[in-house]
Amino acid sequence: MSTHFYGEGNIGSAPEFRSFPNGNNEPRRLLRLNVYFDNPVPVKDGFEDRGGFWAPVEMWHRDSEHWATLYQKGMRVLVEGRAVKDDWEDADENERVTFKIEARRVGILPYRIEAVVLGSKPTSTEPAENV
């Protein structure tokens, strides 16, 4: 079961990068973020969070290792992807169900950002590939 997801939230912990062997091909790369998707509601003194939730966000991409250094705890992000039901067993062999977000895009929102530093353009003449 999956459904389209589009949400704004804050990264709650340091990003986690993993690389998985893929036979003779380039390894598959995963960036995992733990994001709190809040529900800010205006009140007379500002905003109040009503009904937010935590969700793991997974992004499979060949540039994941680089992005793991870009995203930081506390950063505000906009996530687009799909919500996927994830069935698993805990250490006591109890069946558990969680929902994770398989992200197509994770955009950085400019809240609490002090500076942006752009790197140099890639020197490769090969066309970029989407992974």
GROMACS elastic network, one bead per residue, 0.5 to 0.9 nm:
[ bonds ]
;  ai    aj funct       b0    kb
    1    83     6  0.82352   500
    1    84     6  0.60404   500
    1    85     6  0.59491   500
    2    82     6  0.61297   500
    2    83     6  0.52373   500
    2    85     6  0.66590   500
    3    81     6  0.84850   500
    3    82     6  0.52346   500
    3    83     6  0.52968   500
    3    84     6  0.70018   500
    4    80     6  0.78711   500
    4    81     6  0.60003   500
    4    83     6  0.63088   500
    5    79     6  0.77059   500
    5    80     6  0.57631   500
    5    81     6  0.52072   500
    5    83     6  0.58036   500
    5   101     6  0.74930   500
    5   102     6  0.89190   500
    5   103     6  0.85803   500
    6    78     6  0.74217   500
    6    79     6  0.57175   500
    6    81     6  0.65357   500
    6    82     6  0.79209   500
    7    37     6  0.66067   500
    7    38     6  0.87374   500
    7    77     6  0.84242   500
    7    78     6  0.57902   500
    7    79     6  0.53618   500
    7    80     6  0.67134   500
    8    35     6  0.88798   500
    8    36     6  0.84330   500
    8    37     6  0.58194   500
    8    38     6  0.73100   500
    8    39     6  0.89696   500
    8    76     6  0.73014   500
    8    77     6  0.57718   500
    8    79     6  0.62127   500
    8    80     6  0.89652   500
    8   109     6  0.88911   500
    9    35     6  0.60884   500
    9    36     6  0.52677   500
    9    38     6  0.58871   500
    9    39     6  0.88971   500
    9    75     6  0.83771   500
    9    76     6  0.56726   500
    9    77     6  0.56028   500
    9    78     6  0.65904   500
    9    79     6  0.80088   500
   10    34     6  0.84351   500
   10    35     6  0.54031   500
   10    36     6  0.53268   500
   10    37     6  0.67167   500
   10    38     6  0.81063   500
   10    73     6  0.77229   500
   10    74     6  0.55263   500
   10    75     6  0.54961   500
   10    77     6  0.60494   500
   10    78     6  0.87516   500
   11    14     6  0.77175   500
   11    15     6  0.81604   500
   11    33     6  0.65920   500
   11    34     6  0.57576   500
   11    36     6  0.64736   500
   11    37     6  0.89869   500
   11    71     6  0.81258   500
   11    72     6  0.69379   500
   11    73     6  0.50962   500
   11    74     6  0.50600   500
   11    75     6  0.55022   500
   11    76     6  0.65887   500
   11    77     6  0.72735   500
   12    15     6  0.88698   500
   12    33     6  0.78531   500
   12    34     6  0.55332   500
   12    35     6  0.54920   500
   12    36     6  0.64794   500
   12    54     6  0.86336   500
   12    72     6  0.86783   500
   12    73     6  0.54590   500
   12    74     6  0.59104   500
   12    75     6  0.82651   500
   13    16     6  0.87815   500
   13    33     6  0.73245   500
   13    34     6  0.61516   500
   13    35     6  0.80052   500
   13    72     6  0.76202   500
   13    74     6  0.74968   500
   14    33     6  0.74426   500
   14    34     6  0.81360   500
   14    68     6  0.84155   500
   14    71     6  0.79454   500
   14    72     6  0.59935   500
   14    73     6  0.51823   500
   14    74     6  0.88845   500
   15    31     6  0.69196   500
   15    32     6  0.59431   500
   15    33     6  0.50993   500
   15    34     6  0.74891   500
   15    67     6  0.87850   500
   15    68     6  0.56205   500
   15    69     6  0.79052   500
   15    71     6  0.66930   500
   15    72     6  0.67972   500
   15    73     6  0.74447   500
   16    30     6  0.81351   500
   16    31     6  0.57944   500
   16    32     6  0.50758   500
   16    33     6  0.65523   500
   16    34     6  0.89748   500
   16    68     6  0.67082   500
   17    29     6  0.74194   500
   17    30     6  0.57682   500
   17    32     6  0.63725   500
   17    64     6  0.68786   500
   17    65     6  0.60567   500
   17    67     6  0.88105   500
   17    68     6  0.61390   500
   18    28     6  0.84416   500
   18    29     6  0.58978   500
   18    30     6  0.51858   500
   18    31     6  0.66014   500
   18    32     6  0.82134   500
   18    64     6  0.84638   500
   18    65     6  0.78700   500
   19    27     6  0.62275   500
   19    28     6  0.57210   500
   19    30     6  0.62593   500
   19    31     6  0.89338   500
   19    64     6  0.89879   500
   19    65     6  0.83937   500
   20    27     6  0.53881   500
   20    28     6  0.50938   500
   20    29     6  0.63098   500
   20    30     6  0.81093   500
   21    24     6  0.82653   500
   21    25     6  0.80321   500
   21    26     6  0.75410   500
   21    28     6  0.64868   500
   21    29     6  0.89675   500
   22    25     6  0.54391   500
   22    26     6  0.63040   500
   22    28     6  0.63417   500
   23    26     6  0.79154   500
   23    27     6  0.78156   500
   24    27     6  0.83932   500
   25    28     6  0.87000   500
   26    62     6  0.86698   500
   27    62     6  0.83035   500
   28    60     6  0.72947   500
   28    61     6  0.74350   500
   28    62     6  0.69255   500
   29    59     6  0.84144   500
   29    60     6  0.57004   500
   29    61     6  0.57587   500
   29    62     6  0.56884   500
   29    63     6  0.76640   500
   29    64     6  0.59783   500
   29    65     6  0.72631   500
   30    58     6  0.67776   500
   30    59     6  0.57620   500
   30    61     6  0.65058   500
   30    62     6  0.81622   500
   30    64     6  0.60284   500
   30    65     6  0.79331   500
   31    57     6  0.81628   500
   31    58     6  0.58342   500
   31    59     6  0.51719   500
   31    60     6  0.63836   500
   31    61     6  0.77683   500
   31    64     6  0.53337   500
   31    65     6  0.72318   500
   31    67     6  0.76973   500
   31    68     6  0.65715   500
   32    56     6  0.68835   500
   32    57     6  0.56289   500
   32    59     6  0.64214   500
   32    60     6  0.87284   500
   32    68     6  0.85269   500
   33    55     6  0.85065   500
   33    56     6  0.58720   500
   33    58     6  0.65044   500
   33    59     6  0.83949   500
   33    71     6  0.86775   500
   34    54     6  0.70353   500
   34    55     6  0.60344   500
   34    57     6  0.60460   500
   34    58     6  0.88275   500
   35    53     6  0.83849   500
   35    54     6  0.56934   500
   35    55     6  0.55958   500
   35    56     6  0.62655   500
   35    57     6  0.68182   500
   35    77     6  0.84771   500
   36    52     6  0.69083   500
   36    53     6  0.56284   500
   36    55     6  0.64878   500
   36    56     6  0.88299   500
   37    51     6  0.89910   500
   37    52     6  0.54287   500
   37    53     6  0.54141   500
   37    54     6  0.61836   500
   37    55     6  0.75536   500
   38    49     6  0.61811   500
   38    50     6  0.73228   500
   38    51     6  0.68685   500
   38    53     6  0.64551   500
   38    54     6  0.85312   500
   39    48     6  0.79952   500
   39    49     6  0.52372   500
   39    50     6  0.53188   500
   39    51     6  0.58370   500
   39    52     6  0.52138   500
   39    53     6  0.86525   500
   40    47     6  0.57079   500
   40    48     6  0.53764   500
   40    50     6  0.63018   500
   40    51     6  0.85818   500
   40    52     6  0.83328   500
   41    46     6  0.84936   500
   41    47     6  0.53488   500
   41    48     6  0.52377   500
   41    49     6  0.61652   500
   41    50     6  0.67248   500
   42    45     6  0.80613   500
   42    46     6  0.58768   500
   42    48     6  0.63649   500
   42    49     6  0.88927   500
   43    46     6  0.53911   500
   43    47     6  0.53229   500
   43    48     6  0.64906   500
   44    47     6  0.78021   500
   45    48     6  0.88089   500
   49    52     6  0.67368   500
   55    98     6  0.84217   500
   55    99     6  0.68374   500
   55   100     6  0.56845   500
   55   101     6  0.68895   500
   56    99     6  0.77766   500
   56   100     6  0.50902   500
   56   101     6  0.62211   500
   56   102     6  0.86488   500
   57    79     6  0.83081   500
   57   100     6  0.59830   500
   57   102     6  0.60127   500
   57   103     6  0.64187   500
   58   100     6  0.74691   500
   58   101     6  0.61700   500
   58   102     6  0.50159   500
   58   103     6  0.58996   500
   59    64     6  0.74885   500
   59   101     6  0.85523   500
   59   102     6  0.60802   500
   59   103     6  0.51579   500
   59   104     6  0.68541   500
   59   105     6  0.79397   500
   59   106     6  0.83601   500
   60    63     6  0.86727   500
   60    64     6  0.69776   500
   60   102     6  0.82575   500
   60   103     6  0.80225   500
   60   104     6  0.84787   500
   60   131     6  0.75233   500
   61    64     6  0.53530   500
   61    65     6  0.87309   500
   61   130     6  0.79088   500
   61   131     6  0.54030   500
   62    65     6  0.75905   500
   62    66     6  0.89228   500
   62   130     6  0.84570   500
   62   131     6  0.63698   500
   63    66     6  0.54967   500
   63    67     6  0.63514   500
   63    68     6  0.88283   500
   63   131     6  0.89948   500
   64    68     6  0.60974   500
   65    68     6  0.52476   500
   65    69     6  0.72462   500
   66    69     6  0.56790   500
   66    70     6  0.68228   500
   67    71     6  0.62348   500
   68    71     6  0.57736   500
   68    72     6  0.80436   500
   69    72     6  0.74114   500
   71    75     6  0.69573   500
   71   108     6  0.80105   500
   72    75     6  0.56160   500
   73    76     6  0.89048   500
   74   112     6  0.87427   500
   75   108     6  0.73258   500
   75   109     6  0.77301   500
   75   110     6  0.86701   500
   75   111     6  0.75525   500
   75   112     6  0.74634   500
   75   113     6  0.80043   500
   76   107     6  0.86213   500
   76   108     6  0.62221   500
   76   109     6  0.53877   500
   76   110     6  0.73800   500
   76   111     6  0.63114   500
   76   112     6  0.80798   500
   77   106     6  0.63792   500
   77   107     6  0.54129   500
   77   109     6  0.53240   500
   77   110     6  0.87268   500
   78   105     6  0.79859   500
   78   106     6  0.56346   500
   78   108     6  0.64820   500
   78   109     6  0.68071   500
   79   101     6  0.84678   500
   79   103     6  0.64442   500
   79   104     6  0.78063   500
   79   105     6  0.59099   500
   79   107     6  0.64754   500
   80   101     6  0.84591   500
   80   102     6  0.83673   500
   80   103     6  0.56242   500
   80   104     6  0.57646   500
   80   105     6  0.52374   500
   80   106     6  0.64881   500
   80   107     6  0.85154   500
   81   101     6  0.64582   500
   81   102     6  0.55150   500
   81   105     6  0.67422   500
   81   106     6  0.87473   500
   82   100     6  0.83098   500
   82   101     6  0.55730   500
   82   102     6  0.53943   500
   82   103     6  0.65253   500
   82   104     6  0.80209   500
   83    99     6  0.63227   500
   83   100     6  0.57025   500
   83   102     6  0.64303   500
   83   103     6  0.86316   500
   84    98     6  0.84434   500
   84    99     6  0.54686   500
   84   100     6  0.54138   500
   84   101     6  0.61266   500
   84   102     6  0.70265   500
   85    97     6  0.69277   500
   85    98     6  0.60286   500
   85   100     6  0.66092   500
   85   101     6  0.89365   500
   86    96     6  0.83103   500
   86    97     6  0.57007   500
   86    98     6  0.52283   500
   86    99     6  0.56284   500
   86   100     6  0.67929   500
   87    95     6  0.72089   500
   87    96     6  0.58599   500
   87    98     6  0.66239   500
   87    99     6  0.86128   500
   88    93     6  0.89160   500
   88    94     6  0.83542   500
   88    95     6  0.58909   500
   88    96     6  0.52683   500
   88    97     6  0.63565   500
   88    98     6  0.81863   500
   89    92     6  0.76146   500
   89    93     6  0.51695   500
   89    94     6  0.53114   500
   89    96     6  0.56183   500
   89    97     6  0.85125   500
   90    93     6  0.52106   500
   90    94     6  0.54999   500
   90    95     6  0.67076   500
   90    96     6  0.68655   500
   91    94     6  0.74620   500
   92    95     6  0.89588   500
  103   106     6  0.67435   500
  108   111     6  0.86619   500
  109   112     6  0.88060   500
  109   113     6  0.83987   500
  110   113     6  0.56264   500
  110   114     6  0.88027   500
  111   114     6  0.88381   500
  113   116     6  0.76468   500
  118   121     6  0.89469   500
  119   122     6  0.89291   500
  120   123     6  0.85505   500
  121   124     6  0.88942   500
  122   125     6  0.83467   500
  123   126     6  0.89992   500
  124   127     6  0.80969   500
  125   128     6  0.89103   500
  126   129     6  0.89215   500
